[in-house]
Protein backbone atom coordinates (compact mmCIF):
# COMPACT_ATOMS: atom_id res chain seq x y z
CA UNK A 1 0.00 0.00 0.00
CA UNK A 2 2.95 2.35 0.49
CA UNK A 3 3.74 2.75 -3.20
CA UNK A 4 0.52 4.70 -3.88
CA UNK A 5 -1.05 7.57 -1.93
CA UNK A 6 -3.71 7.04 0.73
CA UNK A 7 -6.61 9.49 0.55
CA UNK A 8 -7.88 10.93 3.82
CA UNK A 9 -11.23 12.68 3.39
CA UNK A 10 -12.32 15.10 6.10
CA UNK A 11 -8.67 15.81 6.86
CA UNK A 12 -9.51 18.92 8.88
CA UNK A 13 -11.93 17.03 11.12
CA UNK A 14 -11.22 15.73 14.59
CA UNK A 15 -10.11 12.23 13.55
CA UNK A 16 -8.73 13.15 10.12
CA UNK A 17 -6.39 15.84 11.46
CA UNK A 18 -4.81 13.27 13.77
CA UNK A 19 -4.79 10.43 11.26
CA UNK A 20 -2.81 12.27 8.56
CA UNK A 21 0.39 12.80 10.62
CA UNK A 22 0.18 9.24 11.98
CA UNK A 23 0.07 7.85 8.44
CA UNK A 24 3.01 10.05 7.43
CA UNK A 25 4.98 8.83 10.43
CA UNK A 26 4.23 5.25 9.37
CA UNK A 27 5.80 5.91 5.97
CA UNK A 28 2.68 6.25 3.82
CA UNK A 29 2.16 8.76 1.04
CA UNK A 30 -0.92 10.76 1.96
CA UNK A 31 -3.37 12.86 0.02
CA UNK A 32 -5.25 15.04 2.51
CA UNK A 33 -8.63 16.24 1.24
CA UNK A 34 -10.81 18.99 2.67
CA UNK A 35 -13.11 21.72 1.44
CA UNK A 36 -10.54 24.33 2.46
CA UNK A 37 -6.89 23.84 1.54
CA UNK A 38 -6.05 26.94 3.60
CA UNK A 39 -6.82 25.11 6.84
CA UNK A 40 -4.56 22.21 5.94
CA UNK A 41 -1.65 24.39 4.84
CA UNK A 42 -1.45 25.82 8.35
CA UNK A 43 -0.88 22.42 9.96
CA UNK A 44 2.60 21.57 11.34
CA UNK A 45 2.81 18.61 8.95
CA UNK A 46 1.69 20.52 5.85
CA UNK A 47 5.18 20.62 4.30
CA UNK A 48 5.89 16.89 4.67
CA UNK A 49 7.48 15.47 1.52
CA UNK A 50 4.96 12.59 1.34
CA UNK A 51 1.89 14.80 1.70
CA UNK A 52 -0.26 16.35 -1.00
CA UNK A 53 -3.03 18.72 0.03
CA UNK A 54 -6.07 18.82 -2.19
CA UNK A 55 -9.22 20.94 -1.90
CA UNK A 56 -12.30 19.07 -3.05
CA UNK A 57 -16.02 19.08 -2.39
CA UNK A 58 -17.51 15.67 -1.65
CA UNK A 59 -20.55 16.67 -3.74
CA UNK A 60 -18.50 17.62 -6.82
CA UNK A 61 -17.70 14.46 -8.79
CA UNK A 62 -15.00 16.08 -10.91
CA UNK A 63 -13.11 17.40 -7.88
CA UNK A 64 -13.61 14.10 -6.09
CA UNK A 65 -12.28 12.11 -9.03
CA UNK A 66 -9.14 14.25 -9.06
CA UNK A 67 -8.63 13.56 -5.37
CA UNK A 68 -9.15 9.79 -5.71
CA UNK A 69 -7.26 9.11 -8.96
CA UNK A 70 -3.99 7.32 -8.31
CA UNK A 71 -4.80 6.43 -4.69
CA UNK A 72 -4.86 2.81 -3.54
CA UNK A 73 -7.13 3.32 -0.52
CA UNK A 74 -9.24 6.00 1.13
CA UNK A 75 -10.44 6.78 4.61
CA UNK A 76 -14.03 7.99 4.60
CA UNK A 77 -14.36 10.45 7.50
CA UNK A 78 -17.09 12.70 6.12
CA UNK A 79 -19.95 13.94 8.28
CA UNK A 80 -22.49 16.58 7.29
CA UNK A 81 -23.75 17.52 10.75
CA UNK A 82 -23.22 21.28 10.47
CA UNK A 83 -25.41 24.41 10.51
CA UNK A 84 -25.27 24.69 6.71
CA UNK A 85 -27.16 21.40 6.29
CA UNK A 86 -30.77 21.48 7.42
CA UNK A 87 -30.97 17.71 6.82
CA UNK A 88 -27.65 16.07 7.66
CA UNK A 89 -29.10 12.60 6.94
CA UNK A 90 -29.87 13.49 3.33
CA UNK A 91 -26.52 15.27 2.94
CA UNK A 92 -24.63 12.25 4.29
CA UNK A 93 -26.63 9.95 2.01
CA UNK A 94 -25.79 12.01 -1.08
CA UNK A 95 -22.14 12.30 -0.07
CA UNK A 96 -21.79 8.53 0.40
CA UNK A 97 -23.51 7.75 -2.92
CA UNK A 98 -21.25 10.24 -4.66
CA UNK A 99 -18.09 8.82 -3.10
CA UNK A 100 -19.13 5.23 -3.84
CA UNK A 101 -19.71 6.03 -7.51
CA UNK A 102 -16.49 8.02 -7.98
CA UNK A 103 -14.42 5.45 -6.06
CA UNK A 104 -15.31 2.84 -8.70
CA UNK A 105 -14.45 5.22 -11.56
CA UNK A 106 -11.18 6.27 -9.90
CA UNK A 107 -9.88 2.72 -9.48
CA UNK A 108 -9.81 2.78 -5.68
CA UNK A 109 -9.00 -0.60 -4.15
CA UNK A 110 -10.16 -0.06 -0.55
CA UNK A 111 -12.31 2.19 1.60
CA UNK A 112 -12.02 2.35 5.39
CA UNK A 113 -15.01 3.94 7.09
CA UNK A 114 -15.38 5.02 10.71
CA UNK A 115 -19.03 4.80 11.71
CA UNK A 116 -21.14 4.69 14.85
CA UNK A 117 -21.68 1.80 17.24
CA UNK A 118 -25.26 0.94 18.11
CA UNK A 119 -27.31 -2.21 18.57
CA UNK A 120 -29.36 -3.28 15.56
CA UNK A 121 -32.81 -2.19 16.61
CA UNK A 122 -35.70 -0.21 15.22
CA UNK A 123 -35.43 2.65 17.70
CA UNK A 124 -31.88 3.68 16.79
CA UNK A 125 -31.36 7.44 16.91
CA UNK A 126 -31.42 9.45 13.71
CA UNK A 127 -27.66 9.98 13.97
CA UNK A 128 -26.81 6.28 14.38
CA UNK A 129 -29.25 5.24 11.64
CA UNK A 130 -27.52 7.69 9.32
CA UNK A 131 -24.07 6.31 10.20
CA UNK A 132 -25.35 2.79 9.46
CA UNK A 133 -26.90 3.91 6.17
CA UNK A 134 -23.60 5.44 5.04
CA UNK A 135 -21.88 2.11 5.73
CA UNK A 136 -24.51 0.27 3.67
CA UNK A 137 -24.12 2.66 0.76
CA UNK A 138 -20.33 2.40 0.72
CA UNK A 139 -20.51 -1.40 0.93
CA UNK A 140 -23.00 -1.55 -1.97
CA UNK A 141 -20.31 -0.62 -4.51
CA UNK A 142 -17.58 -2.74 -6.08
CA UNK A 143 -14.77 -1.30 -3.93
CA UNK A 144 -13.92 -3.36 -0.83
CA UNK A 145 -14.92 -1.62 2.39
CA UNK A 146 -13.78 -2.02 5.99
CA UNK A 147 -16.24 -0.59 8.49
CA UNK A 148 -15.16 0.28 12.03
CA UNK A 149 -18.05 1.07 14.37
CA UNK A 150 -17.16 3.09 17.47
CA UNK A 151 -19.13 4.44 20.41
CA UNK A 152 -18.08 7.56 22.31
CA UNK A 153 -14.52 8.64 21.51
CA UNK A 154 -12.59 9.91 24.53
CA UNK A 155 -9.86 12.37 23.66
CA UNK A 156 -8.90 15.99 24.16
CA UNK A 157 -11.07 18.09 21.88
CA UNK A 158 -13.57 15.39 20.84
CA UNK A 159 -17.13 16.67 20.87
CA UNK A 160 -18.31 13.86 23.16
CA UNK A 161 -15.53 14.48 25.66
CA UNK A 162 -16.13 18.25 25.60
CA UNK A 163 -19.80 17.75 26.46
CA UNK A 164 -18.82 15.49 29.36
CA UNK A 165 -16.09 17.86 30.54
CA UNK A 166 -18.17 21.03 30.62
CA UNK A 167 -21.23 19.39 32.19
CA UNK A 168 -19.19 17.99 35.06
CA UNK A 169 -16.99 21.09 35.44
CA UNK A 170 -19.92 23.47 35.66
CA UNK A 171 -22.77 21.54 37.29
CA UNK A 172 -22.35 20.10 40.80
CA UNK A 173 -26.00 19.00 40.62
CA UNK A 174 -27.52 17.71 37.39
CA UNK A 175 -31.05 16.77 36.40
CA UNK A 176 -30.48 14.47 33.43
CA UNK A 177 -32.30 12.16 31.01
CA UNK A 178 -32.44 8.47 31.87
CA UNK A 179 -29.85 7.74 29.16
CA UNK A 180 -27.08 8.60 31.65
CA UNK A 181 -27.45 4.98 32.83
CA UNK A 182 -27.42 3.38 29.39
CA UNK A 183 -24.45 1.03 28.93
CA UNK A 184 -21.72 2.08 26.52
CA UNK A 185 -18.21 1.00 25.54
CA UNK A 186 -16.16 4.18 24.95
CA UNK A 187 -12.81 4.09 23.19
CA UNK A 188 -9.74 6.34 23.41
CA UNK A 189 -8.87 8.35 20.31
CA UNK A 190 -5.39 6.79 20.47
CA UNK A 191 -6.87 3.32 19.97
CA UNK A 192 -9.20 4.52 17.20
CA UNK A 193 -6.22 5.81 15.23
CA UNK A 194 -4.29 2.57 15.85
CA UNK A 195 -7.18 0.51 14.49
CA UNK A 196 -7.60 2.75 11.44
CA UNK A 197 -3.93 2.46 10.48
CA UNK A 198 -3.56 -1.25 11.32
CA UNK A 199 -6.49 -2.16 9.03
CA UNK A 200 -4.78 -0.60 6.03
CA UNK A 201 -2.29 -3.41 5.38
CA UNK A 202 -4.18 -6.25 7.03
CA UNK A 203 -5.97 -8.40 4.46
CA UNK A 204 -8.10 -10.04 7.16
CA UNK A 205 -9.95 -6.74 7.61
CA UNK A 206 -10.96 -6.34 3.95
CA UNK A 207 -14.70 -6.37 3.34
CA UNK A 208 -15.63 -6.75 7.00
CA UNK A 209 -17.51 -4.83 9.69
CA UNK A 210 -15.87 -4.53 13.12
CA UNK A 211 -17.03 -3.12 16.44
CA UNK A 212 -14.26 -1.26 18.20
CA UNK A 213 -14.41 -0.28 21.85
CA UNK A 214 -12.29 0.17 24.92
CA UNK A 215 -11.74 -2.34 27.69
CA UNK A 216 -14.81 -1.35 29.75
CA UNK A 217 -18.58 -1.24 29.50
CA UNK A 218 -20.03 1.47 31.71
CA UNK A 219 -22.68 4.18 31.88
CA UNK A 220 -22.41 7.88 31.13
CA UNK A 221 -22.99 8.57 34.82
CA UNK A 222 -19.98 6.42 35.72
CA UNK A 223 -17.92 8.40 33.19
CA UNK A 224 -19.04 11.60 34.91
CA UNK A 225 -17.89 10.23 38.25
CA UNK A 226 -14.53 9.22 36.75
CA UNK A 227 -14.02 12.63 35.17
CA UNK A 228 -14.84 14.45 38.42
CA UNK A 229 -12.26 12.35 40.28
CA UNK A 230 -9.54 12.91 37.67
CA UNK A 231 -10.31 16.65 37.50
CA UNK A 232 -10.13 16.97 41.29
CA UNK A 233 -13.81 17.86 41.65
CA UNK A 234 -16.34 16.77 44.24
CA UNK A 235 -18.66 13.94 43.28
CA UNK A 236 -21.52 15.30 41.18
CA UNK A 237 -25.13 14.67 42.14
CA UNK A 238 -26.94 13.20 39.12
CA UNK A 239 -30.74 12.93 39.14
CA UNK A 240 -32.15 11.10 36.07
CA UNK A 241 -35.78 11.92 35.22
CA UNK A 242 -38.10 10.41 32.56
CA UNK A 243 -39.42 13.70 31.14
CA UNK A 244 -36.03 15.05 30.00
CA UNK A 245 -36.39 14.78 26.21
CA UNK A 246 -33.55 14.87 23.67
CA UNK A 247 -34.64 18.39 22.70
CA UNK A 248 -34.41 19.60 26.29
CA UNK A 249 -31.07 17.81 26.64
CA UNK A 250 -29.66 19.51 23.55
CA UNK A 251 -30.82 22.96 24.67
CA UNK A 252 -29.29 22.41 28.11
CA UNK A 253 -26.01 21.22 26.56
CA UNK A 254 -26.10 24.26 24.26
CA UNK A 255 -26.34 26.64 27.23
CA UNK A 256 -23.83 24.92 29.52
CA UNK A 257 -21.18 23.69 27.06
CA UNK A 258 -19.57 25.10 23.91
CA UNK A 259 -21.35 22.47 21.79
CA UNK A 260 -24.24 23.98 19.78
CA UNK A 261 -27.71 22.44 19.81
CA UNK A 262 -27.53 21.24 16.19
CA UNK A 263 -24.70 18.89 17.23
CA UNK A 264 -25.86 18.22 20.79
CA UNK A 265 -29.32 16.98 19.82
CA UNK A 266 -28.36 14.06 17.53
CA UNK A 267 -25.51 13.07 19.86
CA UNK A 268 -27.59 13.16 23.04
CA UNK A 269 -30.39 11.34 21.24
CA UNK A 270 -27.91 8.61 20.34
CA UNK A 271 -26.91 8.13 23.98
CA UNK A 272 -30.24 6.46 24.67
CA UNK A 273 -29.11 3.45 22.60
CA UNK A 274 -26.77 0.89 24.17
CA UNK A 275 -23.40 1.06 22.38
CA UNK A 276 -21.59 -2.17 23.17
CA UNK A 277 -19.34 -4.24 20.90
CA UNK A 278 -21.40 -7.19 19.66
CA UNK A 279 -18.35 -9.10 18.43
CA UNK A 280 -14.69 -8.70 19.28
CA UNK A 281 -12.84 -10.40 16.42
CA UNK A 282 -10.90 -7.21 15.72
CA UNK A 283 -9.01 -7.76 18.97
CA UNK A 284 -7.42 -10.98 17.68
CA UNK A 285 -6.81 -9.64 14.15
CA UNK A 286 -5.38 -6.32 15.39
CA UNK A 287 -4.23 -6.84 19.00
CA UNK A 288 -3.88 -3.53 20.82
CA UNK A 289 -3.23 -2.32 24.33
CA UNK A 290 -6.68 -0.81 24.91
CA UNK A 291 -6.76 2.15 27.28
CA UNK A 292 -9.33 2.04 30.04
CA UNK A 293 -11.65 5.04 30.37
CA UNK A 294 -9.88 6.52 33.37
CA UNK A 295 -6.52 6.51 31.56
CA UNK A 296 -8.10 8.04 28.46
CA UNK A 297 -9.72 10.80 30.53
CA UNK A 298 -6.47 11.50 32.36
CA UNK A 299 -4.53 11.77 29.10
CA UNK A 300 -7.14 14.08 27.58
CA UNK A 301 -7.06 16.37 30.62
CA UNK A 302 -3.28 16.60 30.47
CA UNK A 303 -3.43 17.70 26.82
CA UNK A 304 -6.07 20.32 27.61
CA UNK A 305 -4.18 21.72 30.59
CA UNK A 306 -0.97 21.98 28.56
CA UNK A 307 -2.88 23.43 25.59
CA UNK A 308 -1.40 20.81 23.29
CA UNK A 309 -4.67 19.61 21.79
CA UNK A 310 -3.76 18.19 18.38
CA UNK A 311 -7.23 18.53 16.87
CA UNK A 312 -10.57 19.81 18.11
CA UNK A 313 -14.19 19.33 17.10
CA UNK A 314 -14.41 23.04 16.20
CA UNK A 315 -11.72 22.58 13.53
CA UNK A 316 -14.36 21.18 11.19
CA UNK A 317 -16.16 24.55 10.86
CA UNK A 318 -16.55 26.13 7.43
CA UNK A 319 -14.01 28.61 6.13
CA UNK A 320 -14.55 31.65 3.90
CA UNK A 321 -13.41 31.29 0.28
CA UNK A 322 -9.62 31.44 -0.22
CA UNK A 323 -9.89 34.88 -1.83
CA UNK A 324 -10.86 36.31 1.56
CA UNK A 325 -7.27 35.82 2.67
CA UNK A 326 -6.12 38.50 0.24
CA UNK A 327 -5.36 41.77 2.00
CA UNK A 328 -8.02 44.37 1.30
CA UNK A 329 -11.78 44.21 0.96
CA UNK A 330 -13.15 40.67 0.91
CA UNK A 331 -14.94 39.41 -2.17
CA UNK A 332 -18.36 40.14 -0.69
CA UNK A 333 -17.61 43.84 -0.24
CA UNK A 334 -19.93 44.95 -3.03
CA UNK A 335 -22.95 46.93 -1.83
CA UNK A 336 -23.23 48.37 1.65
CA UNK A 337 -20.26 47.71 3.89
CA UNK A 338 -19.38 49.51 7.09
CA UNK A 339 -15.86 49.86 8.44
CA UNK A 340 -14.24 51.02 11.63
CA UNK A 341 -10.50 51.59 11.21
CA UNK A 342 -8.17 52.63 14.02
CA UNK A 343 -4.45 52.62 14.59
CA UNK A 344 -1.91 53.07 17.33
CA UNK A 345 1.87 53.46 17.26
CA UNK A 346 3.87 51.49 19.82
CA UNK A 347 7.57 51.52 20.64
CA UNK A 348 7.98 47.78 19.95
CA UNK A 349 8.97 45.48 17.12
CA UNK A 350 6.40 43.84 14.82
CA UNK A 351 7.49 40.47 16.24
CA UNK A 352 6.70 41.61 19.78
CA UNK A 353 3.25 42.87 18.80
CA UNK A 354 2.54 39.64 16.92
CA UNK A 355 3.26 37.57 20.02
CA UNK A 356 0.60 39.57 21.84
CA UNK A 357 -1.98 39.20 19.06
CA UNK A 358 -1.67 35.43 18.90
CA UNK A 359 -2.69 35.22 22.55
CA UNK A 360 -6.13 36.70 21.79
CA UNK A 361 -9.19 34.79 22.95
CA UNK A 362 -9.75 32.00 25.44
CA UNK A 363 -8.34 32.59 28.91
CA UNK A 364 -6.17 35.40 27.51
CA UNK A 365 -9.24 37.48 26.75
CA UNK A 366 -9.33 40.47 24.42
CA UNK A 367 -7.14 42.90 26.38
CA UNK A 368 -10.03 45.15 27.35
CA UNK A 369 -13.63 45.06 28.58
CA UNK A 370 -13.67 41.40 29.57
CA UNK A 371 -17.15 41.72 31.06
CA UNK A 372 -18.47 43.28 27.83
CA UNK A 373 -17.12 40.37 25.78
CA UNK A 374 -18.64 37.90 28.24
CA UNK A 375 -21.99 39.68 28.11
CA UNK A 376 -21.94 39.59 24.29
CA UNK A 377 -21.13 35.88 24.47
CA UNK A 378 -23.99 35.16 26.87
CA UNK A 379 -26.48 37.05 24.69
CA UNK A 380 -25.27 35.19 21.62
CA UNK A 381 -25.60 31.83 23.36
CA UNK A 382 -29.16 32.63 24.48
CA UNK A 383 -30.26 33.23 20.88
CA UNK A 384 -28.66 30.04 19.62
CA UNK A 385 -25.16 31.29 18.74
CA UNK A 386 -21.76 29.83 19.61
CA UNK A 387 -21.00 32.27 22.44
CA UNK A 388 -17.57 32.52 24.09
CA UNK A 389 -17.50 28.98 25.49
CA UNK A 390 -15.43 27.54 22.66
CA UNK A 391 -12.35 29.46 23.80
CA UNK A 392 -9.18 28.33 22.04
CA UNK A 393 -7.24 25.09 22.24
CA UNK A 394 -3.74 25.89 20.97
CA UNK A 395 -1.15 27.86 22.94
CA UNK A 396 1.53 30.03 21.39
CA UNK A 397 0.29 29.89 17.80
CA UNK A 398 -2.68 30.66 15.60
CA UNK A 399 -3.52 28.74 12.42
CA UNK A 400 -6.12 29.36 9.70
CA UNK A 401 -9.35 27.68 10.72
CA UNK A 402 -8.69 27.99 14.46
CA UNK A 403 -11.53 29.09 16.70
CA UNK A 404 -11.06 32.08 19.02
CA UNK A 405 -14.23 32.29 21.10
CA UNK A 406 -16.96 33.39 18.66
CA UNK A 407 -14.46 34.20 15.91
CA UNK A 408 -12.70 31.93 13.42
CA UNK A 409 -9.27 32.69 11.98
CA UNK A 410 -9.37 32.95 8.19
CA UNK A 411 -5.98 34.50 7.37
CA UNK A 412 -2.59 34.48 9.06
CA UNK A 413 0.52 36.33 7.89
CA UNK A 414 3.10 35.98 10.64
CA UNK A 415 4.23 39.35 12.06
CA UNK A 416 2.01 41.11 9.51
CA UNK A 417 -1.71 40.30 9.59
CA UNK A 418 -4.34 38.41 11.53
CA UNK A 419 -7.90 38.22 10.15
CA UNK A 420 -10.96 36.84 11.94
CA UNK A 421 -14.51 36.19 10.80
CA UNK A 422 -17.42 36.34 13.26
CA UNK A 423 -19.45 33.18 13.92
CA UNK A 424 -21.86 34.68 16.43
CA UNK A 425 -25.49 35.30 15.44
CA UNK A 426 -25.54 38.55 13.49
CA UNK A 427 -27.82 40.28 10.96
CA UNK A 428 -24.92 40.31 8.52
CA UNK A 429 -21.29 39.27 8.21
CA UNK A 430 -18.48 40.72 10.34
CA UNK A 431 -14.70 40.51 10.21
CA UNK A 432 -11.96 41.85 12.47
CA UNK A 433 -8.43 42.35 11.17
CA UNK A 434 -5.14 43.46 12.65
CA UNK A 435 -2.39 44.79 10.39
CA UNK A 436 1.15 45.31 11.69
CA UNK A 437 3.26 47.93 9.91
CA UNK A 438 6.93 48.64 10.77
CA UNK A 439 7.29 52.40 11.42
CA UNK A 440 11.09 52.62 11.78
CA UNK A 441 13.19 53.39 14.86
CA UNK A 442 11.93 50.26 16.61
CA UNK A 443 8.35 51.44 16.31
CA UNK A 444 5.29 49.59 15.04
CA UNK A 445 1.95 50.84 13.80
CA UNK A 446 -0.91 48.51 14.67
CA UNK A 447 -4.03 48.97 12.55
CA UNK A 448 -7.36 47.45 13.54
CA UNK A 449 -10.16 47.12 10.98
CA UNK A 450 -13.70 46.00 11.84
CA UNK A 451 -15.88 45.41 8.77
CA UNK A 452 -19.58 44.61 8.57
CA UNK A 453 -21.83 43.82 5.64
CA UNK A 454 -25.43 44.20 6.85
CA UNK A 455 -28.19 41.82 5.82
CA UNK A 456 -31.03 44.22 5.13
CA UNK A 457 -32.48 46.88 7.40
CA UNK A 458 -31.91 44.87 10.57
CA UNK A 459 -28.20 44.75 9.82
CA UNK A 460 -27.99 48.48 9.22
CA UNK A 461 -29.88 49.14 12.47
CA UNK A 462 -27.55 46.78 14.33
CA UNK A 463 -24.42 48.56 13.11
CA UNK A 464 -25.80 51.98 13.97
CA UNK A 465 -26.76 50.78 17.45
CA UNK A 466 -23.33 49.34 18.33
CA UNK A 467 -21.24 52.12 16.74
CA UNK A 468 -21.13 54.23 19.96
CA UNK A 469 -19.54 51.27 21.79
CA UNK A 470 -16.69 51.00 19.27
CA UNK A 471 -14.88 54.01 20.70
CA UNK A 472 -14.86 52.29 24.07
CA UNK A 473 -14.13 48.68 23.09
CA UNK A 474 -11.82 49.10 20.10
CA UNK A 475 -9.78 51.95 21.57
CA UNK A 476 -9.55 50.00 24.80
CA UNK A 477 -8.37 46.90 22.96
CA UNK A 478 -5.59 48.78 21.16
CA UNK A 479 -4.49 50.37 24.43
CA UNK A 480 -4.59 46.95 26.10
CA UNK A 481 -2.35 45.46 23.41
CA UNK A 482 0.06 48.37 23.81
CA UNK A 483 0.07 47.89 27.58
CA UNK A 484 0.70 44.15 27.17
CA UNK A 485 3.81 44.95 25.13
CA UNK A 486 5.30 46.67 28.22
CA UNK A 487 6.57 49.35 25.89
CA UNK A 488 5.93 53.04 25.43
CA UNK A 489 2.87 54.11 23.44
CA UNK A 490 3.98 56.69 20.88
CA UNK A 491 0.47 57.76 19.89
CA UNK A 492 -2.97 57.11 21.32
CA UNK A 493 -5.54 55.19 19.23
CA UNK A 494 -7.06 57.32 16.50
CA UNK A 495 -9.80 56.63 14.04
CA UNK A 496 -8.85 56.66 10.35
NORPEVEN-V737545 format. One record per residue. PSI is psi as a letter, one per 40 degrees, with the letter a starting at -180 (* if undefined). Layout:
psi:PSI
psi:PSI
This chain:
psi:e
psi:e
psi:d
psi:i
psi:i
psi:h
psi:h
psi:h
psi:i
psi:f
psi:e
psi:e
psi:i
psi:d
psi:d
psi:d
psi:d
psi:d
psi:d
psi:d
psi:d
psi:d
psi:d
psi:d
psi:d
psi:e
psi:e
psi:i
psi:h
psi:h
psi:h
psi:h
psi:h
psi:i
psi:d
psi:h
psi:d
psi:d
psi:d
psi:d
psi:e
psi:e
psi:i
psi:d
psi:e
psi:d
psi:e
psi:h
psi:d
psi:e
psi:h
psi:h
psi:h
psi:h
psi:h
psi:i
psi:h
psi:d
psi:e
psi:h
psi:d
psi:d
psi:d
psi:d
psi:d
psi:d
psi:d
psi:d
psi:h
psi:e
psi:i
psi:d
psi:i
psi:i
psi:h
psi:h
psi:f
psi:h
psi:h
psi:f
psi:g
psi:i
psi:e
psi:d
psi:h
psi:d
psi:g
psi:d
psi:d
psi:d
psi:d
psi:d
psi:d
psi:d
psi:d
psi:d
psi:d
psi:d
psi:d
psi:d
psi:d
psi:d
psi:d
psi:d
psi:d
psi:e
psi:f
psi:i
psi:d
psi:i
psi:h
psi:h
psi:h
psi:h
psi:a
psi:i
psi:h
psi:i
psi:i
psi:h
psi:i
psi:d
psi:f
psi:i
psi:i
psi:d
psi:d
psi:d
psi:d
psi:d
psi:d
psi:d
psi:d
psi:d
psi:d
psi:d
psi:d
psi:d
psi:e
psi:e
psi:a
psi:e
psi:h
psi:h
psi:h
psi:h
psi:h
psi:h
psi:h
psi:i
psi:a
psi:h
psi:h
psi:h
psi:i
psi:h
psi:e
psi:i
psi:d
psi:d
psi:d
psi:d
psi:d
psi:d
psi:d
psi:d
psi:d
psi:d
psi:d
psi:e
psi:h
psi:d
psi:h
psi:h
psi:h
psi:i
psi:i
psi:e
psi:e
psi:e
psi:e
psi:h
psi:i
psi:i
psi:g
psi:i
psi:i
psi:i
psi:d
psi:d
psi:d
psi:d
psi:d
psi:d
psi:d
psi:d
psi:d
psi:d
psi:d
psi:d
psi:e
psi:h
psi:d
psi:e
psi:e
psi:h
psi:f
psi:i
psi:h
psi:i
psi:h
psi:h
psi:i
psi:a
psi:e
psi:i
psi:h
psi:i
psi:i
psi:d
psi:d
psi:d
psi:d
psi:d
psi:d
psi:d
psi:d
psi:d
psi:d
psi:d
psi:e
psi:f
psi:i
psi:i
psi:h
psi:i
psi:h
psi:h
psi:g
psi:h
psi:i
psi:d
psi:e
psi:g
psi:i
psi:d
psi:d
psi:d
psi:d
psi:d
psi:d
psi:d
psi:d
psi:d
psi:d
psi:d
psi:i
psi:e
psi:h
psi:i
psi:d
psi:d
psi:d
psi:d
psi:d
psi:d
psi:d
psi:d
psi:d
psi:d
psi:e
psi:e
psi:h
psi:h
psi:g
psi:i
psi:h
psi:d
psi:i
psi:f
psi:d
psi:d
psi:d
psi:d
psi:d
psi:g
psi:h
psi:i
psi:g
psi:h
psi:h
psi:i
psi:d
psi:d
psi:d
psi:d
psi:d
psi:d
psi:d
psi:d
psi:d
psi:d
psi:d
psi:d
psi:d
psi:e
psi:f
psi:f
psi:h
psi:d
psi:i
psi:i
psi:d
psi:e
psi:d
psi:e
psi:i
psi:i
psi:i
psi:i
psi:i
psi:d
psi:e
psi:d
psi:e
psi:h
psi:h
psi:a
psi:h
psi:i
psi:d
psi:e
psi:e
psi:i
psi:a
psi:h
psi:h
psi:i
psi:i
psi:h
psi:h
psi:i
psi:i
psi:i
psi:h
psi:i
psi:g
psi:i
psi:i
psi:d
psi:d
psi:d
psi:d
psi:d
psi:d
psi:d
psi:d
psi:e
psi:e
psi:i
psi:i
psi:a
psi:e
psi:e
psi:a
psi:f
psi:e
psi:i
psi:f
psi:d
psi:d
psi:d
psi:d
psi:d
psi:d
psi:d
psi:d
psi:d
psi:d
psi:d
psi:d
psi:d
psi:e
psi:e
psi:a
psi:d
psi:a
psi:e
psi:d
psi:d
psi:b
psi:i
psi:e
psi:h
psi:h
psi:e
psi:i
psi:h
psi:i
psi:h
psi:e
psi:i
psi:h
psi:g
psi:b
psi:f
psi:i
psi:h
psi:h
psi:e
psi:h
psi:h
psi:h
psi:h
psi:e
psi:d
psi:h
psi:h
psi:h
psi:i
psi:h
psi:h
psi:e
psi:i
psi:h
psi:i
psi:f
psi:a
psi:h
psi:i
psi:i
psi:h
psi:i
psi:h
psi:h
psi:h
psi:h
psi:h
psi:e
psi:i
psi:f
psi:f
psi:i
psi:h
psi:h
psi:h
psi:h
psi:h
psi:h
psi:h
psi:i
psi:h
psi:h
psi:i
psi:g
psi:a
psi:d
psi:d
psi:d
psi:d
psi:d
psi:d
psi:d
psi:d
psi:d
psi:e
psi:d
psi:d
psi:e
psi:d
psi:d
psi:d
psi:d
psi:d
psi:d
psi:d
psi:d
psi:d
psi:d
psi:d
psi:d
psi:d
psi:d
psi:d
psi:e
psi:f
psi:i
psi:h
psi:h
psi:d
psi:i
psi:i
psi:h
psi:i
psi:h
psi:*
